[in-house]
Amino acid sequence: MAPDVTMVMDVTTVTKDTPGRLRPGSVFRWETQRLGITSTVRQVVPGKRLAWGGPAQGITAVHVWTCTPTKNGVLVHTEESWTGAPVDTDTANLQAALDASLRAWVNNLKHGSEGHS
């Protein structure tokens, strides 16, 4: 069964567990659709790149955001990969779910940033 892709639109809590600045190894927990997810930061390049990942529902995800300044603002690129038994079992549906998830993340960022400009 594919994860509920609406979950990225409904993040209800986020808690950073690791004290100090966000850095590789920082751990944060977040909840969406009553699903608790623990993620670990893998890379931080302030203002340019953020990568994190972790397991949820048998899937290990790695999510990367890259920001590039332009003359009109910032170009944001995101990519994510999912691996694990559920992906191996239902690749087509989970690829569709991942694609929809990425669109939702970017749309949320777009609406949030335009609302604060």
ChimeraX attribute file (.defattr): number of C-alpha atoms within 10 A of each C-alpha:
attribute: neighborCount
match mode: 1-to-1
recipient: residues
	/A:1	9
	/A:2	16
	/A:3	15
	/A:4	13
	/A:5	19
	/A:6	14
	/A:7	16
	/A:8	18
	/A:9	14
	/A:10	12
	/A:11	15
	/A:12	14
	/A:13	11
	/A:14	14
	/A:15	11
	/A:16	15
	/A:17	12
	/A:18	13
	/A:19	9
	/A:20	8
	/A:21	7
	/A:22	16
	/A:23	17
	/A:24	15
	/A:25	14
	/A:26	18
	/A:27	20
	/A:28	17
	/A:29	14
	/A:30	16
	/A:31	17
	/A:32	17
	/A:33	14
	/A:34	12
	/A:35	12
	/A:36	16
	/A:37	16
	/A:38	17
	/A:39	22
	/A:40	21
	/A:41	20
	/A:42	18
	/A:43	16
	/A:44	17
	/A:45	12
	/A:46	10
	/A:47	11
	/A:48	13
	/A:49	16
	/A:50	20
	/A:51	19
	/A:52	21
	/A:53	20
	/A:54	17
	/A:55	16
	/A:56	16
	/A:57	13
	/A:58	12
	/A:59	17
	/A:60	17
	/A:61	17
	/A:62	19
	/A:63	18
	/A:64	18
	/A:65	16
	/A:66	16
	/A:67	16
	/A:68	12
	/A:69	11
	/A:70	8
	/A:71	6
	/A:72	6
	/A:73	8
	/A:74	13
	/A:75	11
	/A:76	15
	/A:77	12
	/A:78	16
	/A:79	13
	/A:80	16
	/A:81	13
	/A:82	21
	/A:83	14
	/A:84	14
	/A:85	12
	/A:86	17
	/A:87	18
	/A:88	12
	/A:89	11
	/A:90	12
	/A:91	15
	/A:92	12
	/A:93	14
	/A:94	19
	/A:95	15
	/A:96	12
	/A:97	17
	/A:98	21
	/A:99	14
	/A:100	15
	/A:101	20
	/A:102	17
	/A:103	15
	/A:104	17
	/A:105	13
	/A:106	15
	/A:107	13
	/A:108	14
	/A:109	13
	/A:110	12
	/A:111	10
	/A:112	11
	/A:113	10
	/A:114	9
	/A:115	8
	/A:116	6
	/A:117	5
